[in-house]
């Protein structure tokens, strides 16, 4: 079962159980996935005018990895909203966003711990012989494909910076 099929099945289940927050969150996720597929389809159609409609529809389907990116993006949006709602003292909306994040996180692969990310980062720093902040791009370029969907980009970036900036004594 693909991730997209699992989300569809979970929408049906939530509808039967009358879980309004789940239904709205999962429908929003389905809409985000559909938008991403339309985007992909438009890009594919631009390059190949002679492609058949069925073929185009098939090729524009998102892979599980691409769906994970969409889920991660939606979680990131909610985290940004939480910060804004906290500034406005809207605890009701903060709670709603947190519940939505909880629902969305079910569709992400198991997240890496900070220790696991540090270990991977150290291996890449040794491999690329990175020696300082100027090599951050090189390290991030190697590291991000390995942690994609399994760790938040901001945390990965912070860890890489910590490990690349020489400790002053």
C-alpha positions in Angstrom: 0.0 0.0 0.0 1.4 3.3 -1.0 1.5 6.3 1.4 -1.2 8.0 -0.7 -3.5 5.0 -0.5 -2.9 4.9 3.3 -3.9 8.5 3.6 -7.1 7.9 1.6 -8.0 4.9 3.7 -7.3 6.9 6.9 -9.7 9.7 5.6 -12.4 7.1 5.2 -11.8 5.7 8.6 -11.8 9.2 10.2 -15.1 10.0 8.4 -16.7 6.9 9.8 -15.4 7.7 13.3 -16.5 11.3 13.0 -13.0 12.6 13.8 -13.4 16.2 12.5 -9.8 17.3 13.2 -8.4 14.1 11.5 -10.8 14.5 8.5 -9.9 18.2 8.0 -6.2 17.6 8.5 -6.1 14.6 6.1 -8.2 16.3 3.5 -5.9 19.3 3.6 -3.0 16.9 3.2 -4.7 15.3 0.2 -5.2 18.7 -1.3 -1.5 19.6 -0.8 -0.5 16.3 -2.5 -2.9 16.9 -5.4 -1.5 20.4 -5.9 2.1 19.0 -5.9 0.9 16.4 -8.5 -0.6 19.1 -10.7 2.7 21.0 -10.4 4.7 17.9 -11.4 2.3 17.2 -14.3 2.6 20.8 -15.6 6.4 20.5 -15.6 6.2 17.1 -17.4 3.8 18.4 -20.0 5.9 21.4 -20.8 8.9 19.3 -21.9 6.9 16.7 -23.9 4.0 17.9 -26.0 3.5 14.4 -27.6 3.0 12.6 -24.4 -0.3 10.8 -23.9 -2.8 11.9 -21.3 -2.8 8.6 -19.5 1.0 8.4 -19.5 1.1 12.0 -18.1 -1.3 11.2 -15.3 0.7 8.1 -14.4 4.1 9.9 -14.5 2.8 12.8 -12.4 1.8 10.5 -9.5 4.0 11.4 -6.4 6.3 8.8 -5.0 6.2 8.0 -1.3 9.4 10.1 -0.9 7.7 13.1 -2.5 4.6 12.7 -0.3 6.9 12.6 2.7 8.3 16.0 1.5 4.7 17.3 1.3 3.9 16.1 4.8 7.1 17.6 6.2 6.3 20.9 4.5 2.8 20.9 6.0 4.3 20.2 9.5 6.7 23.1 9.0 3.8 25.4 8.2 2.0 24.4 11.4 5.1 24.9 13.5 5.4 28.4 12.0 1.7 29.1 12.7 2.2 27.9 16.3 4.9 30.6 16.9 2.6 33.3 15.5 -0.4 32.1 17.5 1.7 32.0 20.7 2.6 35.7 20.1 -1.1 36.5 19.8 -2.0 34.4 22.9 -4.3 32.2 20.9 -3.9 28.9 22.9 -6.9 27.4 21.3 -5.3 27.7 17.8 -1.9 26.5 19.2 -3.6 23.4 20.5 -5.4 22.8 17.1 -2.1 23.2 15.2 -0.3 20.8 17.6 -3.1 18.2 17.1 -2.7 18.5 13.3 1.1 18.0 13.6 0.5 14.9 15.7 -1.8 13.5 12.9 0.6 14.4 10.1 3.7 12.9 11.9 2.1 9.5 11.5 3.0 9.6 7.8 6.7 10.4 8.3 9.3 7.8 8.7 10.8 7.3 12.1 12.7 10.5 13.0 16.5 10.4 13.6 17.7 11.4 17.1 20.1 14.3 17.5 22.8 11.8 18.4 22.2 9.8 15.1 22.4 13.0 13.1 25.7 14.1 14.9 27.2 10.7 14.1 26.2 10.9 10.4 27.5 14.5 10.3 30.9 13.5 11.8 31.2 10.7 9.2 30.5 13.1 6.4 32.9 15.8 7.8 35.6 13.1 7.9 34.8 11.9 4.4 34.7 15.3 2.8 37.6 16.6 4.9 35.5 19.6 5.8 37.4 22.0 8.1 35.2 25.0 8.9 32.1 27.0 8.2 33.1 27.5 4.6 32.5 23.8 4.0 29.0 23.8 5.3 27.4 23.6 1.9 29.6 20.6 1.0 28.6 18.8 4.2 24.9 19.7 3.9 24.9 18.5 0.3 26.0 15.1 1.3 24.0 14.9 4.5 20.5 16.0 3.5 19.8 13.2 1.0 20.6 10.7 3.8 18.3 12.4 6.4 15.5 13.6 4.1 12.2 13.1 5.7 13.8 11.7 8.8 15.0 15.0 10.3 14.1 18.6 10.3 16.4 20.7 8.1 16.8 23.4 10.7 18.1 20.9 13.3 20.4 19.3 10.8 21.8 22.8 9.8 22.3 23.7 13.5 24.2 20.4 14.2 26.4 20.9 11.1 27.3 24.4 12.2 28.1 23.3 15.7 30.4 20.6 14.4 32.1 22.8 11.8 32.8 25.9 13.9 36.0 25.4 15.7 35.7 25.4 19.4 37.6 28.4 20.9 39.5 27.6 24.0 
